[in-house]
Amino acid sequence: MKRGLWLLAVALPALAVPALMPALAQSACMEPAAPTMPDGKTAARAEIIAAAGATKEFVAKSDEYQSCLNAEYETTVKAALAAKKAKEKGKEVDAAKLNSEREAKISANQKKKEEVGKAYGATAAAFKQANPPAAK
């Protein structure tokens, strides 16, 4: 019984470390592709509405991507700590390096979110300028 608990508590996370190490370097988290914006001066209203939806979807998927990176990092570090407690050699993790890589990915994705937001704003403004509301 104790051996079974030991396997679950210590050995299983320790065995997961090698599998998780490449996961952060080659993350299972998928970064969403940024949408392209139509030319606001010539686009139809439906295209502008679609661009707004694509922008919202990109931001939501980017938030999920960033959360995935955070969870992946935490899982990797916890598994490495479990391996260290079990005194397993060769399962060490450079948490500072992994954190730096995670933060770089999150920062780059955050910048893309801001760029997409600005691009949509410019597209919508150009559409409004090219298509002023009808006079009442």
C-alpha positions in Angstrom: 0.0 0.0 0.0 2.7 2.5 1.0 4.7 1.6 -2.1 1.7 2.3 -4.3 1.2 5.7 -2.7 4.9 6.4 -3.1 4.7 5.6 -6.8 1.8 8.0 -7.2 3.2 10.8 -5.1 6.9 10.8 -6.1 7.7 8.5 -9.0 4.9 9.4 -11.3 5.7 13.2 -11.3 9.4 12.4 -11.5 8.8 10.3 -14.6 6.9 13.1 -16.2 9.8 15.5 -16.0 11.6 14.3 -19.1 8.3 14.3 -21.0 7.5 17.8 -19.8 11.0 19.3 -20.5 10.6 19.3 -24.2 7.0 20.4 -23.8 8.0 23.8 -22.6 10.8 24.2 -25.1 8.5 22.9 -27.8 5.3 23.8 -26.1 2.0 21.9 -26.4 0.4 25.3 -26.2 -0.6 26.6 -29.6 -0.3 30.3 -30.2 -3.2 31.6 -32.3 -2.5 33.2 -35.7 -3.2 36.9 -35.8 -6.1 37.8 -38.1 -5.6 40.0 -41.2 -7.6 43.2 -41.4 -9.5 44.3 -44.5 -8.9 47.8 -46.0 -11.4 49.9 -44.0 -11.7 52.4 -46.9 -13.0 49.8 -49.3 -14.3 47.0 -47.2 -18.0 46.1 -46.9 -19.8 46.5 -43.6 -19.9 42.6 -43.3 -16.1 42.5 -43.6 -15.7 45.0 -40.8 -18.1 43.0 -38.6 -16.1 39.8 -39.4 -12.9 41.6 -38.6 -14.3 42.6 -35.2 -15.2 39.0 -34.5 -11.8 37.7 -35.6 -10.1 40.3 -33.3 -12.2 39.2 -30.3 -11.6 35.6 -31.1 -7.8 36.2 -31.4 -7.7 38.0 -28.0 -9.6 35.2 -26.3 -7.4 32.5 -27.8 -4.3 34.5 -26.9 -5.5 34.6 -23.3 -6.0 30.8 -23.4 -2.5 30.5 -24.9 -0.9 32.6 -22.1 -2.8 30.6 -19.4 -1.6 27.3 -21.0 2.0 28.5 -20.9 1.6 29.4 -17.2 0.1 26.0 -16.4 2.7 24.2 -18.4 5.5 26.0 -16.5 4.0 25.3 -13.1 3.5 21.6 -14.0 7.1 21.3 -15.2 8.6 23.0 -12.1 6.4 21.0 -9.7 7.4 17.7 -11.4 11.1 18.8 -11.2 10.8 19.6 -7.5 9.2 16.2 -6.9 12.1 14.5 -8.7 14.6 16.5 -6.7 12.9 15.4 -3.4 13.1 11.8 -4.7 16.8 12.5 -5.3 16.7 11.5 -8.9 19.7 12.6 -10.9 19.3 14.0 -14.4 15.9 15.4 -13.8 16.9 18.9 -12.9 15.2 21.8 -14.4 16.5 25.4 -14.9 13.4 27.1 -13.6 14.8 30.5 -14.1 15.5 29.7 -17.8 12.0 28.2 -18.3 10.4 31.2 -16.6 12.4 33.5 -18.9 11.3 31.6 -22.0 7.7 31.6 -20.8 7.7 35.3 -20.1 9.2 36.0 -23.5 6.5 34.0 -25.2 3.8 35.8 -23.2 5.3 39.2 -23.9 5.5 38.6 -27.6 1.9 37.3 -27.7 0.7 40.3 -25.6 2.4 42.6 -28.1 0.5 40.8 -31.0 -2.8 41.3 -29.2 -2.1 45.0 -28.9 -1.1 45.3 -32.6 -4.3 43.4 -33.7 -6.4 45.7 -31.5 -4.7 48.8 -33.0 -5.1 47.4 -36.5 -8.8 46.8 -36.0 -9.2 50.3 -34.5 -7.6 51.8 -37.6 -9.7 49.6 -39.9 -12.9 50.6 -38.2 -12.0 54.3 -38.2 -11.1 54.2 -41.9 -14.5 52.4 -42.6 -16.4 55.1 -40.7 -14.6 57.9 -42.5 -15.3 56.3 -45.9 -18.9 55.5 -44.9 -20.3 58.4 -42.9 -23.7 58.0 -41.5 -26.6 59.2 -43.7 -27.9 62.7 -42.8 -31.2 62.7 -41.1 
